[in-house]
């Protein structure tokens, strides 16, 4: 029996199973209607069946246009759900999406017991980019056919971009139907990663390992994610298991060291890594990465410094690489061994003066750890070789500004602005330093440039508002503060500075108190915030409370003329005149330019 004959027999069986006729999906021509009225039902069925068979033959031949016409003719004589479904599929092959959609809807409406009809309808919606409609169809399908994994797959794919939690739910449903399956579990890893659900990633990787328990890369990935979720002991057990199989694997050795380092077990980590440092087969770059870990930690924890020093001296004995010398130079700077530092830095500039990244990295490292003096020393060396490097000028300028060396700082920040005139942070830092040097008009110019680049930068707004406030241009100052609060209503610095501005003018004091309280919620030990609250309470006449907060600011170590002066005013209001004068004198010593304080001392009163 030929293939075509077999196919026709199958099609006849399928056609005979279609449900009873209903209203036509395809409009018949007037002649067709008349014929259907005149012919008996058996003849109508025969004509429909003949066209259906011909249509299926054309489908097998890939002649979709001819097939569609045959199915259209068949539908004029018999509109069963199965025939409409076949017609819909063929319309889709012919890229007639609207025709296919109408027919698929009709097929589902006539017979909701066929999963294929729902499948086709959801595909047509999806192809037509009607994602929500496709989801509705598939959700209904899962209710009617709860064991059909295909519907869960399709739903998961539609959910995964916008509703990843629902996608995870669908994939879990698939696993409950078919058991552990690699591709499904891999999707769960991706989705949980997208949600930053590390525990979900860990659980999915563990289930993957049940399928492939010897997968080395999977185990390494599991270690990474166990570390992210702070499950260090579990990660360490797995690392030790892998080291038994792969004792020379550098990555696994480093992972073990990383775990020990995260628990501040630096001595143990050093012992773990000693074999790496001594191994001649391991390249220098890998050893340097280990050294950098210890060196970076040593900046914030001096107890690690001997280990870092030991590592880099060991590396220096094996190689004269310039990157080793620059770290040894930095260590010498910290130990006040200037001649040794110069010797190492000179080696670097002579042998690798082209490598600016090393200087930037080292300077930025010190700056980030608030070791501004060390950053200054390193970058002053670097600037000799790289006078036109933006990053070196910028970080050096910031380091000097943090030490209140504003006259020196402004020179490098100005150069940084010239080198990178559209960077908001650079413009803001330069403007702030100009403000510290009382060059307010120029500072305003650069801050406005920064705002023209990023109109919503709250930090720039705050700095500009401070300058306008100092100039008593309160309309501009208040406008900037209000806009900044619209963008970032819980910003502690903006809330504090605006609250202080209002308090100095004695206006909106209740609102100012709420704002400074919000700032203190973010940073309860910030002395500026404590002083602001005290000064607001002073303006409200609540002198005992004011004294508490301003005294606390002083106790925390702030030696500010403004804060000491405020405390003097509070003491005077509390009737402690002698104490007040004593505090005013202390404030004047801190800032002799404050003539208003000198007047209070001379008068002996506010």
Secondary structure, DSSP 8 states (H G I E B T S, - for coil): --HHHHHHHHHHHHHHTS----S-SS---HHHHHHHHHS-HHHHHHHHHHHHHHHHHHHHHT-HHHHHHHHHHHHTT---HHHHHHHHHHHHHTT-HHHHHHHHHHHHHH-TT-HHHHHHHHHHHHHTT-HHHHHHHHHHHHHH-TT-HHHHHHHHHHHTTT-HHHHHHHHHHHHHHH---HHHHHHHHHHHHHTT-HHHHHHHHHHHHHHSTT-HHHHHHHHHHHHHTT-HHHHHHHHHHHHHH-TT-HHHHHHHHHHHHHTT-HHHHHHHHHHHHH-TTS-HHHHHHHHHHHHHHHHH-GGGHHHHHHHHHHHHHH---HHHHHHHHHHHHHTT-HHHHHHHHHHHHHHHTT-HHHHHHHHHHHHHTT-HHHHHHHHHHHHHH-TT-HHHHHHHHHHHHHTT-HHHHHHHHHHHHHHSTT-HHHHHHHHHHHHHTT-HHHHHHHHHHHHHH-TT-HHHHHHHHHHHHHTT-HHHHHHHHHHHHHH-TT-HHHHHHHHHHHHHHT-SHHHHHHHHHHHHHH-TT-HHHHHHHHHHHHHTT-HHHHHHHHHHHHHTT---HHHHHHHHHHHHHTT-HHHHHHHHHHHHHH-TT-HHHHHHHHHT--
